[in-house]
Amino acid sequence: MSRLLDDETLQSLPALYTSEEVEDPMVHLKLFTPWTNWTWYVIEFDGDDVFFGLVDGHELELGYFTLSELESIRGPGGLRIERDEHFEAKPLSAVREGAERTRRGFGPRGRSR
């Protein structure tokens, strides 16, 4: 078990590549940096270290990222990546739409570009 994933979450995440053919897969988990706008939305997990999902950082793109790397990141004052405990699973299209709105300055973060 990791600091970001409890046993229940680990058991509920789909295995890597299982939603490859799904047109609009579900996003199950949201991880974020409390000191920047970087956010990782998890669709699948290999059960060990590798996630697949949507990354909202410099760009908004689908890709792979690792639990070990996320857990090693430290921000100002020792801040660490956090899990959004209030995030509810939703289709990728809804997550992408929300992230795009935020990037345009209409989302809850209220940032404008």
N, C-alpha and C positions, 0 to 999 in steps of 0.2 A: 504494500500500500504506500501511496505517496502523500505528501502534504496537500496536493491539489485534487487527488482522486481517492474517494473512500471505496470500500469494497462493493457497496451497492452500485455506485456509478461504474466501476470497472466491469461489473457483470452485465450492466445494461447497454454499454456501448457496442455497436455493431463491429464485427471484425473487419479489418482492412480489406478492401476490394469487394465487399458484399453488396454495396449499393452502386457499383460501377455502372450498371445498366438502368438504374432508377433515374428518371428524368428530373425529378425534384426531390432529392433525398432530404431526410430530416437532419437538422442540426440539434445535437443533444447537450452540448456543453459550451459555455462561454468563459474564456480566460482573458484577463486583461492586465495592463500595467496601470497602476493608480497614478503614476507620474507622467504618463504620455497618453497618446491616443491609440496606441497599438492594442489590437484585440484579435484573439484567435477563437474561431468558432469550430468546434469539433463535430465531424460527421462520422468518422470511423477511427478505430484504434487497433493496433496489432496485438494488444494485450501485454506488451512489454514496454515499448518506448516510443513508437512511431504513430503519430496522428496524421489523418488527412482531414482537411477542412478549408474553410475560408479564412484568409489572413487579411486583416484591415490594418495596414501599416503605411509604408510609403505609397503602395498601390493597394488595390482591392483585388485579390487573386486567390484562386484555389491552389493548394499545394500541400506539401508534407512538412511537418515540424515535429520536434521531439520533446518528450516530457523532460528528459534530462537537461536539455538546453534551457527550457522554460524555468525549471527549478533552480538553475545555476545563475540566472540573471538577478542582479541587484541594482536597485536604483538609489536615489538620494536617501541618506539616512538608513540604508539597509533595506528599503522597501523591496518587496518581492512581488512576483506575478500573483494575482488573486483569481479566485473562482467566483463568478457571479452566482451566488446562492439563490437568487430570485429568478434566474433565467429559466424559462419553460421551453421545452423542445418545440421547434417549429420548422416548417419547410425552408430549405435554402433560399428559395425565391423571396420569402418574407424577410429573412435576415439580410440578404443582399440589398433589397429595396430600402430597408431601414438604414443600413450602412451608407448607401449612396445618398440618401436624404441628409444624413448627418454630415457627410463630406460637403454637401452643397450649403450647409449652414442652417438646415431646417430641423435637425434632430435634437435629442435631449442634451447633447454636449454643448449645443449652441455655438459651436465654432463656425467660422466662415472662412472660405478659401477664395 
